[in-house]
């Protein structure tokens, strides 16, 4: 029986064909696994950005180290908070809400409804406080200057949550007025301080943090929860004011007298440096609050901004969100994850 020799080129063709087929099969099987690995690598390669303060000849002080990516470690908290927001929206209590949360130890953060802007109202008293501390750096002793409250001051702001106020005919130091402005959100003290403030220094507080300068002729300053949080971060980091002045400002914020918002969602034993504000666009009520919450050695920053039909109902929404975040933060240790 004769044997026919197989051409060499045919052997090569069969070998290449089988190799390609094997590669294709393996590639298809492992493609999902490869994509999973690639996604994980991309998440870990979310580069840091560094914000430095300008205006100096030889130095650029460090302000913030930021990662532009939300952390997947906070996905559980984000879902729980989103469910709370959705429930309040379904019931008609709120029309919108935005939340920014940052764990200071790990740098992890999350944001809900990140592009929505709100009128912060009295939250702008925090950058005003910072501006006066900057003024005192340039002119030591400024905080001891006395101002007499000798006639009523007119304001177009209507406040729903009134507290203690300065009294006509009395003298107050700027430091005392700052205390009334922050602790009691006193608009009379704020109006007196407005007469003393260096507008250029106040504007620099915004531009130094990368924010637009407020229009002095406008009654509104639209801002997101994440952007507003920069003021609180600058204080906590001690990166904009001196360490002593940063400590003074946060200790003053810890005396904020408003138990109806975030405080209502936290145990009485928990320390918090916070400020609330009433605002609104086109007469639609808005209530916002931003606070640094101190649990053990794991401080975190929470800013909540809300809009709804009834101002009196909004602080409870903020309180419930603060409670939800607190309970979840207690159960999570991001630094060990």
ZAVODO-847385 format. One record per atom (N, C-alpha, C, O): y, x, z; residue in one letter. Coordinates in steps of 0.2 Angstrom, whole numbers, plus 5000, padded with zeros to 4 digits. Each point is the difference from the previous one (the first is absolute). Example, Ala and Ser with C-alpha at 12.3 -4.5 7.8 and 13.67 -1.06 7.14 Angstrom:
residues 2
497250665039a 500649965000a 500650045000a 499950055003a 500649934993s 500650045001s 500549965003s 500650035001s 
This chain:
residues 337
499450045000x 500649965000x 500650045000x 500150055004x 500449944992x 500650044999x 500549985005x 500149945002x 500350115001x 500549985005x 500750024996x 500150054997x 500349905004x 500750014997x 500550035005x 500049975005x 500350084993x 500550035005x 500649965000x 500349984995x 500050015012x 500649965001x 500650054998x 500050065003x 500449924993x 500650044999x 500450025006x 500149965005x 500150104996x 500450025005x 500649965002x 500249995006x 500249994988x 500649975001x 499949935004x 500449975003x 499050004995x 499849935003x 499950015007x 500249965004x 499550104998x 499950015008x 500750005003x 500049975005x 500450074992x 500750005003x 500349935001x 500349995005x 499749974989x 500349945000x 499749955006x 500349975004x 499050044997x 499749965005x 500250025007x 500149965004x 499950114997x 500350025006x 500749985002x 500149985006x 500350034989x 500749985001x 500149925002x 500449985004x 499249994992x 500049925001x 499849985007x 500349965003x 499150074999x 499849995007x 500450025005x 500149975005x 500350094994x 500450025005x 500649965001x 500349985006x 500050004988x 500649955000x 499849945004x 500449975004x 499050004994x 499849945003x 499950005008x 500249965004x 499550104998x 499950015007x 500750015004x 500149975005x 500450064991x 500750015003x 500349935001x 500349995005x 499649974990x 500349935000x 499849965005x 500349975004x 499050034997x 499749965005x 500250025007x 500249965004x 499850114998x 500250035006x 500849985001x 500249985006x 500250034989x 500749985000x 500149935002x 500449995004x 499349964993x 500049935002x 499849995007x 500449965003x 499150074999x 499849985007x 500550035005x 500149975005x 500150094994x 500550035005x 500749984999x 500450035004x 499849934991x 500749994998x 500349975006x 500650025002x 499149935001x 500349965006x 500150055006x 500550005003x 499050044998x 500150055005x 500550054999x 500450025005x 499750004989x 500550054998x 500749975001x 500550035003x 499649904995x 500649975001x 500249995007x 500650015002x 498949985002x 500149995007x 500350075003x 500450005004x 499250054994x 500350075003x 500750014997x 500450035004x 499749964990x 500750014997x 500549965004x 500550035002x 499449915000x 500449965004x 500250035006x 500550005003x 498950025001x 500150035006x 500450065000x 500450025004x 499550024991x 500450074999x 500749984999x 500550035003x 499649924992x 500749984999x 500449985006x 500650025001x 499149945003x 500349985007x 500250065004x 500550005003x 499050054998x 500150055004x 500650054997x 500350045004x 499849954989x 500550054997x 500749965000x 500450024995x 499749935008x 500649975000x 500550055004x 500150005006x 500350034990x 500450065002x 500649985005x 500249944999x 500050105005x 500549995005x 500750014996x 500050054996x 500549925006x 500750014998x 500450025007x 499849975005x 500650074994x 500450035005x 500849984999x 500350014995x 500049955010x 500749995000x 500350045005x 499950015006x 500650034991x 500450045004x 500849985000x 500249974995x 500150055010x 500749985001x 500550064996x 499950065001x 500549914995x 500550054996x 500650015004x 500149975006x 500450064991x 500750015003x 500150065003x 500550015003x 499050044997x 500150065004x 499950064995x 499749994995x 500650075007x 500050054995x 499350045000x 499850034995x 499949985011x 499450045001x 499449975002x 499550035000x 500549915002x 499449965002x 500049934997x 500549984998x 498950005003x 499949934997x 499549975006x 499450004999x 500949975006x 499649975005x 499549954998x 500149964995x 499350045008x 499449964998x 500149935003x 500149995006x 499949964990x 500149935002x 499349965000x 499849985006x 499950024989x 499349965000x 499550044995x 500250034995x 499249965007x 499550024996x 499649944998x 499749965005x 500250024989x 499849934998x 499550014995x 500050044996x 499549915004x 499549994995x 500149944997x 500149955003x 500050044990x 500149944997x 499549955000x 500149944997x 499350085005x 499449955000x 499949975007x 500050035005x 499949904994x 499849975006x 499350025002x 499650024996x 500249985011x 499450035002x 499449945000x 500249945002x 499350074995x 499449965000x 499849985007x 499649955001x 500550105004x 499849995007x 500349945003x 499849985005x 500850004992x 500449945003x 499849944996x 500449955001x 499150054995x 499949944996x 499849945004x 500149944998x 499550075007x 499849955005x 500649975003x 500049935001x 500550115002x 500649975003x 500449964995x 500349955001x 499750084993x 500449974995x 499849934998x 500449954999x 498950045001x 499749944998x 500149955006x 500249944998x 499850085008x 500149965006x 500749975000x 500149945001x 500450114998x 500749985000x 500149954994x 500449955001x 499450074993x 500149954994x 499749935001x 500349964998x 499150045006x 499849935001x 500449965005x 500149944999x 500250105006x 500549975004x 500649974996x 500349945001x 500050104995x 500549984996x 499949944995x 500449965000x 499050054997x 499849944996x 499949945003x 500249944998x 499650065009x 499949945004x 500749975001x 500149945000x 500450105002x 500749975001x 500349984994x 500449955000x 499550084994x 500349984994x 499749934998x 500349954998x 499050045003x 499749944998x 500249945005x 500149944998x 500150085008x 500349945004x 500749994999x 500349955003x 500150094993x 500749994999x 500450035005x 500749994999x 499150055005x 500450035005x 500450064997x 500650015002x 499150034994x 500450054996x 499949994993x 499549974997x 501050064999x 500050004993x 499750074998x 499750014994x 500550045010x 499850074998x 500050045006x 500349995005x 499350074995x 500050055005x 499850064998x 499550014995x 500850045007x 499850074998x 499950045007x 500349995005x 499250064994x 499850045006x 499950074998x 499650014995x 500650035009x 499950084999x 499750025007x 500349995005x 499250054994x 499750035006x 499850074999x 499750024995x 500550025010x 499850074999x 499850035007x 500349995005x 499150044995x 499750045005x 500350075001x 499950044995x 500549975010x 500350075000x 499650065000x 500150054998x 499349945006x 499650065001x 499650024993x 500050064999x 499849894997x 499650024994x 500550004994x 499850034995x 500749935005x 500549994994x 499749954996x 500349994995x 499249975007x 499749954996x 500549945000x 500349995005x 499849974989x 500449955000x 499849944996x 499650024995x 500649925005x 499949954996x 500649964999x 500449995005x 499649974990x 500649964998x 499849934997x 499650004996x 500749955006x 499949934997x 500649974997x 500550005004x 499549984990x 500549974997x 500650054999x 500649995003x 499250074995x 500450065001x 500750004996x 500550035002x 499549934993x 500749994996x 500549955002x 500550004997x 499349965007x 500449945003x 500650035004x 499850045004x 500849944995x 500650035003x 500249945005x 500049944998x 500350085008x 500249955004x 500750035003x 500250064999x 500249895004x 500650025003x 499950025007x 499849955004x 500350114998x 499850025007x 500449985005x 499850005006x 500849974993x 500449985006x 500150055005x 500350064998x 499649935008x 500250055005x 499550065001x 500150045004x 499449964991x 499650065000x 500550064997x 499850065002x 500749924995x 500550064998x 500450035006x 500350044999x 499649935007x 500350035006x 499650075001x 500350045004x 499149974994x 499750065001x 500350064996x 500250055003x 499949944991x 500450054996x 500750015003x 500350065000x 500049895003x 500750015003x 499950045006x 500450045001x 499149955003x 499950045006x 499950074998x 500350055003x 499349964992x 499950074997x 500650034998x 500150065002x 500349914995x 500750024997x 500450035006x 500350055000x 499749915006x 500550025005x 499750065004x 500450045002x 498949974998x 499850065002x 500150064996x 500250055003x 499849944990x 500350054996x 500750025001x 500250065000x 500249895001x 500750015002x 500150045006x 500550045001x 499149945004x 500050045006x 499850075000x 500350045003x 499349984992x 499850074999x 500650034997x 500150065002x 500349914994x 500650044997x 500650005005x 500450045000x 499649915004x 500649995005x 499749995007x 500049945003x 499750115001x 499749995006x 500549965005x 500550025000x 499249935004x 500349975004x 500349934998x 500349965003x 499650034990x 500249944997x 499749935004x 500349955000x 499150065002x 499649945003x 500449985006x 499849945003x 500650105000x 500349995007x 500749974998x 500349975005x 499950024989x 500649974999x 500049935002x 499549964998x 501150015005x 500049945002x 500449954995x 500550024997x 499249925002x 500349954996x 500149945004x 499649975003x 501050004996x 500249945004x 499849944995x 500249994994x 499549965009x 499849944996x 500649955002x 499949965005x 500650044992x 500649965002x 500149934996x 500549975002x 499250024993x 500149944997x 499349984996x 499750044998x 500249895001x 499449984996x 500050034993x 500550004997x 498950025001x 499950024993x 499649954996x 499549975003x 500750024991x 499749954996x 499550034996x 500050054997x 499449915003x 499450024996x 499849944996x 500049955002x 499750074992x 499849944995x 499250005002x 499749964996x 500050075008x 499350005002x 499949945005x 500350005005x 499249964993x 499749955005x 499450035003x 499550014996x 500449995010x 499450035003x 499749945004x 500349965003x 499050044996x 499649955004x 499750035006x 499949965005x 500150104996x 499750035006x 500550045004x 500150064999x 500349905005x 500550035004x 499850045006x 499549975003x 500850084999x 499950035007x 500650025003x 500549974999x 499550085005x 500650035004x 500550034995x 499850034995x 500949965007x 500550024996x 500550045004x 500149985006x 500350064991x 500650035004x 500549955001x 500049944997x 500450075008x 500549955003x 500750024998x 500250065000x 500249894998x 500750014999x 500450035006x 499949985005x 500650074993x 500450035005x 499750065004x 500350035004x 499049994993x 499750055003x 500050064996x 500150004994x 499950065009x 499950074996x 499350025000x 499649995005x 500250044989x 499350024999x 500050074997x 500450014995x 499250035007x 499950064996x 499649994994x 499649954999x 500450094996x 499649994994x 499350005001x 499649964997x 500250085008x 499350005002x 499849945003x 499449974999x 501049995005x 499949945003x 499949954994x 499649955000x 500950054995x 500049954995x 499450014996x 499749954997x 500050115002x 499450014996x 499449975004x 499649974996x 500450035010x 499549975004x 500049934999x 499549974999x 501150005001x 500149924999x 499749994993x 499749954999x 500550094996x 499849984993x 499350004999x 499749964997x 499950095006x 499350014999x 499649955005x 499649974998x 500650045009x 499649965005x 500049934999x 499549965000x 501250014999x 500149935000x 500249984993x 500149944999x 499950104996x 500249994993x 500749965000x 500149954996x 500350085008x 500749965001x 500450024994x 500250064999x 500049884998x 500550014994x 500750025002x 500350034996x 499949955010x 500750025002x 500050075001x 500550044998x 499049995005x 500050085001x 500050034993x 500350054999x 499349924997x 499950034993x 500750004996x 500250054997x 500249895004x 500650004997x 500550055002x 500450034997x 499649985010x 500450065003x 499850064997x 500450054999x 499049975001x 499750064997x 500250014993x 500150064998x 499949894998x 500150004993x 500850034999x 500150034995x 500349955010x 500750034999x 500050075002x 500550034998x 499050005005x 500050075001x 499650054996x 500050065000x 499649904996x 499550044996x 500350044994x 500449984997x 499350085002x 500250044994x 499549974994x 499450025000x 500949954996x 499749974994x 499650054996x 499449984998x 500950085001x 499650054996x 499450025004x 499550014996x 500550005010x 499450025004x 499549945000x 499450014999x 500849935001x 499549945000x 499750004993x 499449995000x 501050024995x 499750004993x 499550064999x 499549994997x 500750065006x 499550064999x 499349995004x 499550034997x 500549935008x 499449985003x 499549974995x 499450015000x 500949954995x 499649974995x 499850054994x 499450004999x 501150034999x 499950054994x 499550065002x 499650024996x 500550005011x 499550055002x 499349985000x 499550045000x 500449905001x 499349975000x 499849984993x 499449975000x 501050034995x 499849984994x 500149934998x 499749974996x 500850005008x 500149934999x 500749984998x 500450055001x 499749904995x 500749984997x 500549995006x 499849975005x 500850044994x 500549995005x 500249935000x 500049974995x 500050005011x 500249935000x 500749984997x 500550045001x 499649914996x 500649974998x 500449975006x 499849955002x 500850094999x 500449975006x 500349934999x 500149975005x 499950014989x 500349934998x 499549955000x 500149945000x 499250085000x 499549955000x 499749995007x 500050045004x 499849904997x 499749985006x 499250015000x 499749995005x 500050044990x 499350014999x 499950074998x 500350034997x 499149995005x 499750074998x 499349994999x 499650015005x 500249974989x 499349994999x 499650065001x 500250054997x 499249955006x 499650065002x 499349985001x 499949945002x 499650104996x 499349995001x 499850025007x 500450045004x 499149934999x 499750025006x 499950085001x 500150035005x 499650004989x 499850075000x 500750045000x 500050055004x 500549934993x 500650044999x 500350005007x 500350055003x 499849895000x 500349995007x 499750055005x 500350025004x 499049984995x 499650045005x 500250075000x 499950045005x 500549994990x 500250075000x 500550015006x 500050065003x 500449894999x 500450025006x 499650015006x 500250045004x 499349924997x 499650015006x 499650065000x 499950035005x 499849994989x 499750064999x 500450065002x 499850055003x 500849954994x 500550055001x 500150015008x 500050065002x 500049895002x 500150005007x 499450035003x 500150055005x 499349924994x 499450035003x 499950074998x 499750045005x 500449984989x 499850074998x 500550055003x 499950065000x 500749915003x 500550055002x 500350054994x 500250055002x 499849924992x 500150044994x 500750004998x 500250034995x 500249925007x 500749994997x 500550015006x 500550044998x 499449935007x 500450025006x 499750065004x 499550024999x 500950005006x 499750055005x 499449965003x 500049945001x 499650105002x 499449975004x 500349965006x 499749955001x 500850085002x 500349965006x 500349934998x 499949955003x 500450054991x 500449944998x 499449954997x 500149945001x 499450094996x 499549964998x 499649965006x 499849944999x 500150105006x 499749975006x 500549955003x 499749955002x 500950064998x 500549955003x 500049944996x 499949945003x 500150064990x 500049944996x 499349965001x 500149945000x 499350105000x 499449965001x 500049975007x 499749955000x 500550095005x 500049975006x 500449945001x 499949955004x 500750054992x 500449945000x 499749944996x 500149945003x 499650074992x 499649954996x 499449975005x 499849954999x 500050095005x 499449985005x 500349955005x 499649965003x 501150034997x 500349955005x 500249944996x 500249955003x 499650044991x 500249944996x 499749945003x 499549995002x 501049975000x 499949935003x 499849954996x 500449964998x 499050034999x 499849954996x 499249995001x 499750034996x 500149925008x 499349995001x 499649964995x 499449995001x 501049984994x 499749944996x 499750034994x 499649964997x 500550105001x 499750034994x 499450045001x 499549985003x 500550084996x 499550055001x 499750005007x 499450015001x 501149995003x 499850005007x 499549955002x 499550015004x 500649934993x 499549945002x 499350024998x 499549965002x 500450084993x 499350024998x 499750065003x 499450024998x 501050015007x 499750065003x 499949995008x 500449965003x 499250085000x 499949995007x 500750035003x 500350044997x 499949935009x 500650025003x 500050075002x 500550035001x 498950015000x 500050075002x 500150044994x 500150065001x 499949924993x 500150044994x 500850024999x 500449955000x 499750114999x 500750024999x 500249994992x 499550014996x 501149975003x 500250004993x 500750014999x 500449975004x 499850074991x 500750014998x 500149954994x 499750024995x 500849935005x 500049964995x 500749974999x 500450005004x 499749964990x 500649974999x 499849944995x 499650014996x 500849935005x 499949944996x 500649994996x 500550025002x 499549944993x 500549984996x 500049934997x 499449984998x 501149985002x 500049944997x 500450014993x 500650035000x 499249944995x 500350004994x 499849954995x 499849945003x 500350064991x 499949954995x 500350014994x 500650024999x 499149954995x 500450004994x 500049934998x 499649965000x 501050024998x 500249934998x 499849955005x 499749954999x 500450075007x 499949955006x 499349995002x 499849965004x 499750084993x 499350005001x 499950055006x 500150065000x 499749915006x 500050045006x 499450064999x 499549994997x 500750075006x 499650055000x 500050045007x 500550005003x 498950024999x 500050035007x 499650064999x 499450004997x 500850065005x 499750064999x 500050045007x 500449995004x 499150054997x 499950055006x 499650064998x 499650004996x 500750065007x 499750064999x 499950035006x 500450015004x 499050024998x 499950035006x 499550065000x 499550004996x 500650045008x 499550065002x 499649985006x 500349995005x 499050004994x 499649985005x 499650065003x 499750034996x 500349975011x 499750065003x 499449985004x 500049975005x 499450044992x 499349995003x 499750075001x 499850034996x 500149985011x 499750075001x 500450054997x 500650005000x 499150054997x 500350054996x 500049994992x 499950044996x 500149895003x 499949984993x 500649954998x 499849944999x 500850095000x 500549954998x 500049984993x 499750044995x 500549905003x 500149984993x 500649964999x 500349985005x 499950024989x 500649964998x 499849944996x 499650004996x 500749945006x 499949944997x 500749974998x 500449995005x 499749994989x 500649964998x 499749944996x 499650004996x 500749945007x 499849944997x 500649964998x 500549995004x 499649994990x 500549964997x 499849934998x 499550004996x 500849955006x 499849934998x 500549964997x 500650015002x 499349944995x 500449954997x 499749935001x 499449994999x 501049965003x 499749935001x 500549955000x 500650025000x 499249925001x 500549945001x 500450005007x 500549975000x 499150055005x 500349995007x 500050075003x 499550025002x 501150005000x 500150075003x 499650005007x 499750055001x 500349895002x 499750005007x 499250015000x 499750035005x 500049964989x 499350014999x 499850074998x 499450025001x 501150024997x 499850064997x 499850065005x 499550044998x 500849965008x 499850055004x 499350005003x 499650055001x 500149894999x 499349995002x 499550034994x 499550035002x 500749964992x 499650034995x 500050085001x 499550034999x 501149995002x 500050085001x 499650025006x 499750055000x 500349915006x 499650015006x 499350004998x 499650045003x 500249914993x 499349994999x 499750064995x 499550035001x 501049994995x 499850064996x 499950065004x 499650044999x 500949975005x 500050065005x 499450005004x 499750055002x 500149895000x 499449995004x 499350024996x 499650045003x 500449944991x 499550014996x 499950084998x 499550035001x 501150004998x 500050074999x 499850045006x 499650055000x 500649935006x 499950045006x 499249995002x 499750055001x 500049894998x 499350005001x 499650044996x 499550035002x 500749984991x 499650044996x 500150075001x 499650044999x 501149985003x 500150075001x 499650035006x 499850055000x 500149905005x 499650025006x 499350024998x 499750045003x 500049934992x 499350014998x 499950054995x 499550024998x 501150015000x 499950054994x 500350075002x 500650005003x 499150054997x 500250075001x 500150044993x 499550034998x 501049964999x 500150034993x 499950085000x 499750034995x 500550005010x 500050075001x 499350034999x 499850064999x 499749905003x 499350025001x 499649974994x 499350005000x 501049964996x 499649974994x 499950044994x 499749984996x 
